[in-house]
Amino acid sequence: MSFSTIDVRKTNAGIPVIIEAIPSARSSGYLVAVRTGSRDESSNIGGLSHLLEHVVFRATKTRTSFQMSKEIEGAGGEFNAFTSKEMTAFYAVTIKETEPVAKDIVGDIVANPVISKEATELEKSIVMQEISMVENDPEKYIHDLFDMAIWKGHELAQTEAGTTDTVRNLTNVDLRNYYENKYKAPNFTVFGVGAVNGDDVVEWSESIFDPLVGGNYNQRKKPDVCNSGYTLHRRNEDHCYMAMGFKSYESDNPKINALKILSIILGHGISSRLFQSVREEKALVYSIYSMVNQYTDAGHIASFMSSTSENVLEAITTTAKVYKQLKDEGLTKGELARSKNIFKGSLIRSMESTEHRMFRLAIDTMTSGKSTTLEERTATLDAVTEEDVMKVANEILDPKRLNVVMLGSDVQNMKDFSVDQLDF
């Protein structure tokens, strides 16, 4: 794809419209982000945002679910949605020639959902199966359990899907009230990416979303918690899943790129320090990797791994030794440049997809308030120095803020484990 520019506009009602027109693109993507997610729910309605995301696809005032599917697929495209802790997003991507279909269907889903009792009950059943599926997939579930530990006492600890108990008790009246309160102009941001025309995107946004006014803008409380400790979630299987992580930075923090490079050095790919030390040299784990999660006002960096029960303690202590070696000795020759190229490679490859480019633009805009081009992102990445990475490492990789979570059996040598015994 050719270089693009990002055009930031507003509708007459003040709805932000973010346009990234790509001259060489042959596909068009439209996404509507609603600034509400699981952190904006009280505990008794956990999962409501996610359930509503499901239900609006069942029917609009003009289309059934089947009709929507036929139209979008017949246009050579696809549509879907996702819910996170801070946003709910609805999108469609089609080929350039049929792009009006994408706009029409996304607008219809967001502006005209029926939200019937029957649809709500059907989707509740599906969502409860989804919750069960995640809880029975330990590689995914360990991420939810880690969030529950590090953000304990704050709404960020709540999972996007909620629990089977909270979802079971939700009604279509709950969903309709939530929709009328949240799906309004103060919470909308519209995105058009690929083969799109900026004037058309704004005109469409004004005609469909400007009339939806009068909702409430979510008021959020910054997490002041800095939990630390060890949490065991019992699972009657020999294989164990572990997370080791630290509270870090919010999305718009100037140190965020240095943090991401630190995460790559620690645990991105088979050349990373953790993969080489914990798996290749000692064969303690099957998988191990690090990642950064970021929100508007918080974030964390964490390493995730899995092993048989007899290897758990040594895997954890070896991971801590990798943290210590990096802090004590700094980066090796060429490590910073290699890590930047890994970051750039992943970023550039993903940008060759209109859909992925649209997701990146939406997530960045909704969490950091910044809409940046690929070229701007790589430029800020190039500016990160070894000193920047080491400052972040020494600040964040602090035993006093370490959270260790395990999903597994009662491992004998972990019975008296404490994070205080890890020295790094």
C-alpha positions as CSV (number, residue, x, y, z in Angstrom):
1,M,0.0,0.0,0.0
2,S,1.2,3.6,-0.7
3,F,1.8,6.2,1.9
4,S,-1.4,7.6,3.4
5,T,-2.4,10.6,5.3
6,I,-4.8,10.8,8.2
7,D,-7.6,13.3,8.0
8,V,-9.3,14.2,11.3
9,R,-12.7,15.9,11.0
10,K,-15.9,16.3,12.9
11,T,-19.6,16.1,12.0
12,N,-22.0,18.9,12.7
13,A,-22.9,17.2,16.0
14,G,-19.2,17.0,17.0
15,I,-18.6,13.3,16.3
16,P,-14.9,12.7,15.4
17,V,-14.4,11.2,11.9
18,I,-11.0,9.7,11.2
19,I,-10.1,9.0,7.6
20,E,-7.1,7.2,6.3
21,A,-7.4,7.2,2.5
22,I,-4.9,4.8,0.8
23,P,-4.4,5.6,-2.9
24,S,-3.5,2.1,-3.9
25,A,-6.2,0.3,-1.9
26,R,-8.8,-1.9,-3.6
27,S,-10.9,-2.4,-0.4
28,S,-12.8,-0.1,1.8
29,G,-13.4,-0.3,5.6
30,Y,-15.7,1.5,7.9
31,L,-15.7,1.2,11.7
32,V,-17.8,2.8,14.4
33,A,-16.3,2.8,17.8
34,V,-18.5,3.3,20.9
35,R,-16.6,4.5,24.0
36,T,-18.0,1.9,26.3
37,G,-16.7,-1.5,27.5
38,S,-16.4,-3.8,30.4
39,R,-14.7,-1.2,32.6
40,D,-17.8,1.0,32.3
41,E,-20.1,-1.7,33.8
42,S,-21.1,-2.2,37.4
43,S,-20.4,-5.7,38.7
44,N,-24.0,-6.8,38.6
45,I,-24.3,-6.1,34.8
46,G,-20.9,-7.5,33.9
47,G,-20.8,-8.5,30.2
48,L,-23.6,-6.2,29.1
49,S,-21.5,-4.3,26.5
50,H,-20.4,-7.6,25.0
51,L,-23.9,-9.1,25.0
52,L,-25.3,-6.0,23.3
53,E,-22.6,-6.2,20.7
54,H,-24.0,-9.7,19.9
55,V,-27.6,-8.9,20.0
56,V,-27.6,-5.9,17.6
57,F,-26.5,-8.2,14.8
58,R,-29.7,-10.3,15.2
59,A,-32.0,-7.8,13.5
60,T,-32.3,-4.1,12.6
61,K,-35.5,-2.2,11.7
62,T,-34.9,-2.9,8.0
63,R,-33.0,-6.2,7.9
64,T,-32.7,-9.7,9.4
65,S,-29.4,-11.2,10.3
66,F,-29.6,-13.4,7.2
67,Q,-30.3,-10.4,5.0
68,M,-27.3,-8.5,6.4
69,S,-25.0,-11.5,5.8
70,K,-26.3,-12.0,2.2
71,E,-25.7,-8.4,1.4
72,I,-22.2,-8.0,2.8
73,E,-21.0,-11.4,1.5
74,G,-22.6,-10.6,-1.9
75,A,-20.6,-7.4,-1.9
76,G,-17.4,-9.4,-1.5
77,G,-16.9,-8.3,2.1
78,E,-17.4,-9.2,5.7
79,F,-18.7,-7.6,8.9
80,N,-18.1,-8.1,12.6
81,A,-17.6,-6.5,15.9
82,F,-15.6,-6.7,19.1
83,T,-15.8,-5.5,22.7
84,S,-12.8,-4.6,24.8
85,K,-12.5,-3.1,28.3
86,E,-12.8,0.4,26.9
87,M,-14.7,0.3,23.6
88,T,-17.2,-1.6,21.5
89,A,-16.6,-1.5,17.7
90,F,-18.7,-2.4,14.7
91,Y,-17.1,-2.7,11.2
92,A,-17.4,-3.9,7.6
93,V,-14.9,-4.2,4.8
94,T,-15.8,-4.7,1.2
95,I,-14.1,-4.4,-2.2
96,K,-13.8,-0.8,-3.6
97,E,-16.7,-1.3,-6.0
98,T,-19.3,-2.2,-3.4
99,E,-18.2,0.1,-0.5
100,P,-21.6,1.7,-0.1
101,V,-22.8,-1.6,1.2
102,A,-20.3,-1.6,4.0
103,K,-21.4,1.9,5.1
104,D,-25.0,1.0,4.9
105,I,-24.9,-2.1,7.0
106,V,-22.6,-0.7,9.7
107,G,-24.9,2.3,10.0
108,D,-28.0,0.1,10.2
109,I,-26.5,-2.1,12.9
110,V,-25.4,0.8,15.1
111,A,-28.4,3.1,14.6
112,N,-31.4,0.8,14.1
113,P,-31.0,-2.4,16.2
114,V,-34.2,-4.1,17.3
115,I,-32.9,-5.7,20.6
116,S,-35.8,-8.1,21.0
117,K,-36.4,-10.4,23.9
118,E,-36.0,-13.5,21.7
119,A,-32.7,-12.3,20.2
120,T,-31.4,-11.5,23.7
121,E,-32.2,-14.9,25.0
122,L,-30.6,-16.6,22.0
123,E,-27.4,-14.6,22.3
124,K,-27.2,-15.1,26.1
125,S,-27.0,-18.8,25.4
126,I,-24.2,-18.2,22.8
127,V,-22.3,-15.9,25.1
128,M,-22.5,-18.3,28.0
129,Q,-21.0,-21.0,25.8
130,E,-18.3,-18.5,24.8
131,I,-17.5,-17.9,28.5
132,S,-17.3,-21.6,29.1
133,M,-15.1,-22.0,26.1
134,V,-12.6,-19.4,27.3
135,E,-12.5,-20.8,30.9
136,N,-11.7,-24.2,29.4
137,D,-8.9,-22.8,27.2
138,P,-6.1,-22.2,29.7
139,E,-3.9,-20.4,27.2
140,K,-6.6,-17.7,26.9
141,Y,-8.0,-17.9,30.4
142,I,-4.6,-17.1,32.1
143,H,-4.8,-13.6,30.6
144,D,-8.2,-13.0,32.2
145,L,-6.9,-14.3,35.5
146,F,-3.8,-12.1,35.4
147,D,-6.0,-9.0,34.8
148,M,-8.2,-10.0,37.8
149,A,-5.0,-10.1,39.9
150,I,-3.2,-7.0,38.8
151,W,-6.3,-4.8,38.7
152,K,-8.1,-6.3,41.7
153,G,-10.4,-3.8,43.2
154,H,-10.8,-1.8,39.9
155,E,-13.2,-2.2,37.0
156,L,-10.3,-3.1,34.7
157,A,-10.3,-6.5,36.5
158,Q,-13.7,-7.3,34.9
159,T,-13.7,-9.6,31.8
160,E,-15.3,-8.4,28.6
161,A,-17.7,-11.3,28.5
162,G,-18.8,-11.1,32.2
163,T,-19.7,-14.3,34.1
164,T,-22.4,-16.9,33.4
165,D,-24.3,-15.6,36.4
166,T,-24.3,-11.9,35.3
167,V,-25.1,-12.7,31.7
168,R,-27.9,-15.1,32.7
169,N,-29.7,-12.3,34.6
170,L,-29.5,-9.7,31.8
171,T,-32.7,-8.8,29.9
172,N,-33.4,-7.0,26.6
173,V,-34.7,-4.1,28.7
174,D,-31.3,-3.8,30.3
175,L,-29.7,-3.8,26.8
176,R,-32.1,-1.3,25.4
177,N,-31.6,1.1,28.4
178,Y,-27.8,0.7,28.0
179,Y,-28.0,1.3,24.3
180,E,-30.1,4.5,24.7
181,N,-27.7,5.7,27.3
182,K,-24.3,4.9,25.7
183,Y,-24.9,4.6,21.9
184,K,-25.0,8.3,21.4
185,A,-23.0,11.1,19.9
186,P,-20.7,11.8,22.9
187,N,-19.4,8.2,22.7
188,F,-19.1,7.7,18.9
189,T,-16.0,7.9,16.7
190,V,-16.2,7.0,13.0
191,F,-13.3,5.6,10.9
192,G,-13.0,5.1,7.2
193,V,-9.9,3.4,5.8
194,G,-8.6,2.3,2.4
195,A,-10.5,3.2,-0.8
196,V,-12.6,5.9,0.8
197,N,-13.6,9.5,0.2
198,G,-13.3,11.8,3.2
199,D,-16.3,14.0,2.2
200,D,-18.5,10.9,1.7
201,V,-17.5,9.4,5.1
202,V,-18.4,12.7,6.9
203,E,-21.7,13.0,5.1
204,W,-22.6,9.4,5.9
205,S,-21.7,10.0,9.6
206,E,-23.8,13.1,9.8
207,S,-26.8,11.5,8.2
208,I,-26.7,8.3,10.4
209,F,-25.1,9.2,13.7
210,D,-25.7,12.9,14.3
211,P,-29.4,12.3,15.1
212,L,-28.3,10.0,18.0
213,V,-27.7,12.6,20.6
214,G,-28.4,12.9,24.3
215,G,-26.4,10.0,25.9
216,N,-24.0,10.1,28.8
217,Y,-20.2,10.2,28.4
218,N,-18.6,7.5,30.6
219,Q,-16.8,8.9,33.6
220,R,-13.8,6.7,34.5
221,K,-11.6,6.4,37.6
222,K,-7.9,5.9,37.0
223,P,-6.7,2.8,38.8
224,D,-4.5,3.6,41.8
225,V,-3.9,0.0,42.7
226,C,-0.5,-1.5,42.4
227,N,-1.2,-5.1,43.4
228,S,1.6,-7.5,44.0
229,G,1.7,-11.2,45.0
230,Y,1.0,-14.8,44.0
231,T,-2.4,-16.2,43.1
232,L,-3.2,-19.8,42.4
233,H,-6.3,-20.9,40.5
234,R,-6.7,-24.6,40.8
235,R,-7.1,-26.8,37.7
236,N,-6.9,-30.6,38.0
237,E,-4.4,-31.1,35.2
238,D,-0.7,-31.7,35.2
239,H,0.1,-28.9,32.8
240,C,0.2,-25.4,34.4
241,Y,-0.1,-21.9,32.9
242,M,1.7,-19.0,34.5
243,A,1.8,-15.2,34.2
244,M,4.4,-12.9,35.6
245,G,3.8,-9.2,35.1
246,F,3.9,-5.6,36.3
247,K,1.8,-2.5,36.2
248,S,3.2,-0.1,33.6
249,Y,2.1,2.9,31.4
250,E,-1.0,4.3,29.9
251,S,-1.3,4.4,26.1
252,D,-0.2,8.1,25.5
253,N,2.8,7.8,27.8
254,P,6.0,8.9,26.0
255,K,7.8,5.8,27.4
256,I,5.3,3.4,25.7
257,N,7.6,2.6,22.7
258,A,10.5,1.9,24.9
259,L,8.3,-0.5,26.9
260,K,7.2,-2.3,23.8
261,I,10.8,-2.8,22.7
262,L,11.6,-4.1,26.2
263,S,8.8,-6.6,25.8
264,I,10.1,-7.7,22.4
265,I,13.6,-8.2,23.8
266,L,12.2,-10.3,26.7
267,G,9.7,-12.4,24.9
268,H,8.8,-11.9,21.2
269,G,9.8,-14.8,19.0
270,I,12.2,-17.6,19.3
271,S,15.3,-15.3,19.4
272,S,14.0,-13.6,22.5
273,R,15.8,-13.8,25.8
274,L,13.0,-15.7,27.6
275,F,12.5,-18.2,24.8
276,Q,16.2,-19.0,24.6
277,S,16.8,-19.1,28.3
278,V,13.7,-20.8,29.6
279,R,12.8,-23.1,26.7
280,E,15.8,-23.7,24.4
281,E,18.5,-23.9,27.1
282,K,16.5,-25.6,29.9
283,A,13.5,-27.1,28.2
284,L,11.3,-25.9,31.1
285,V,8.3,-24.7,29.1
286,Y,6.4,-25.4,25.9
287,S,5.7,-21.8,25.2
288,I,6.8,-18.5,26.6
289,Y,6.2,-14.9,25.4
290,S,5.8,-11.3,26.6
291,M,3.3,-8.7,25.7
292,V,2.1,-5.2,26.6
293,N,-1.5,-4.2,27.3
294,Q,-2.4,-0.6,27.4
295,Y,-5.5,1.5,28.3
296,T,-6.3,5.2,28.4
297,D,-5.0,5.5,32.0
298,A,-3.2,2.3,32.8
299,G,-1.3,-0.6,31.4
300,H,0.9,-3.7,32.1
301,I,3.7,-5.8,30.7
302,A,3.6,-9.5,31.4
303,S,5.3,-12.8,30.5
304,F,3.1,-15.9,29.9
305,M,4.3,-19.5,29.9
306,S,3.2,-23.1,30.3
307,S,4.9,-26.1,31.7
308,T,4.4,-29.4,33.5
309,S,4.0,-29.1,37.2
310,E,7.6,-30.2,38.1
311,N,9.0,-27.3,36.0
312,V,6.9,-24.5,37.3
313,L,9.1,-23.1,40.0
314,E,12.3,-23.3,38.0
315,A,10.5,-21.7,35.0
316,I,9.4,-18.8,37.2
317,T,12.8,-18.3,38.8
318,T,14.6,-18.6,35.5
319,T,12.3,-15.9,34.1
320,A,13.2,-13.7,37.0
321,K,16.9,-14.3,36.3
322,V,16.4,-13.1,32.8
323,Y,14.9,-9.9,34.1
324,K,17.9,-9.5,36.5
325,Q,20.5,-10.1,33.8
326,L,18.9,-7.5,31.5
327,K,18.8,-4.9,34.3
328,D,22.4,-5.7,35.5
329,E,24.1,-6.0,32.1
330,G,22.0,-3.9,29.7
331,L,21.4,-4.8,26.0
332,T,23.7,-6.8,23.9
333,K,25.3,-5.5,20.7
334,G,22.7,-5.1,18.0
335,E,19.8,-6.1,20.3
336,L,18.1,-2.7,20.1
337,A,18.2,-2.5,16.3
338,R,17.0,-6.1,15.9
339,S,14.1,-5.5,18.2
340,K,13.1,-2.4,16.4
341,N,13.1,-4.3,13.1
342,I,10.9,-7.0,14.7
343,F,8.5,-4.3,15.8
344,K,8.6,-2.6,12.4
345,G,8.1,-5.8,10.5
346,S,5.1,-6.8,12.5
347,L,3.6,-3.3,12.1
348,I,4.3,-3.0,8.4
349,R,3.0,-6.4,7.5
350,S,-0.2,-5.8,9.4
351,M,-0.7,-2.5,7.6
352,E,-0.9,-4.3,4.2
353,S,-4.5,-5.3,5.3
354,T,-7.2,-2.6,5.2
355,E,-8.9,-4.4,8.1
356,H,-5.8,-4.5,10.3
357,R,-4.9,-0.9,9.5
358,M,-8.4,0.1,10.5
359,F,-8.2,-1.8,13.8
360,R,-4.9,-0.2,14.6
361,L,-6.2,3.3,13.9
362,A,-9.3,2.8,15.9
363,I,-7.6,1.2,18.9
364,D,-4.8,3.8,19.0
365,T,-7.3,6.7,18.6
366,M,-9.7,5.4,21.3
367,T,-6.9,4.6,23.9
368,S,-4.3,7.3,23.3
369,G,-6.4,10.0,21.6
370,K,-3.8,10.0,18.8
371,S,-4.3,9.1,15.1
372,T,-0.9,8.4,13.6
373,T,0.3,7.1,10.2
374,L,2.6,4.2,9.7
375,E,5.4,6.6,8.9
376,E,4.9,8.6,12.0
377,R,4.8,5.5,14.2
378,T,8.1,4.1,12.7
379,A,9.7,7.5,13.2
380,T,8.9,7.6,16.9
381,L,10.1,4.0,17.2
382,D,13.4,4.9,15.5
383,A,13.9,7.6,18.1
384,V,14.0,5.1,21.1
385,T,17.5,4.8,22.5
386,E,19.1,2.0,24.6
387,E,19.1,4.4,27.5
388,D,15.3,4.8,27.1
389,V,14.8,1.0,27.2
390,M,17.0,0.6,30.3
391,K,15.3,3.4,32.2
392,V,12.0,1.6,31.6
393,A,13.4,-1.8,32.5
394,N,14.7,-0.5,35.8
395,E,11.5,1.4,36.6
396,I,9.0,-1.3,35.6
397,L,10.7,-4.7,36.3
398,D,10.4,-4.1,40.1
399,P,9.9,-7.1,42.4
400,K,7.7,-4.9,44.6
401,R,5.1,-4.6,41.8
402,L,5.4,-8.2,40.5
403,N,2.2,-10.3,40.1
404,V,2.5,-14.0,39.6
405,V,-0.6,-16.0,38.6
406,M,-0.8,-19.7,38.1
407,L,-3.6,-21.8,36.6
408,G,-2.8,-25.4,37.6
409,S,-2.6,-28.1,40.2
410,D,-1.3,-27.9,43.8
411,V,2.4,-28.0,42.9
412,Q,4.3,-29.2,45.9
413,N,7.3,-26.8,45.7
414,M,4.9,-23.9,45.1
415,K,2.9,-24.3,48.3
416,D,5.0,-21.8,50.1
417,F,5.9,-19.6,47.1
418,S,6.1,-15.8,47.5
419,V,7.2,-13.2,45.0
420,D,9.6,-11.9,47.7
421,Q,11.9,-14.9,47.1
422,L,12.5,-13.7,43.5
423,D,15.5,-11.4,43.3
424,F,15.9,-9.1,40.3
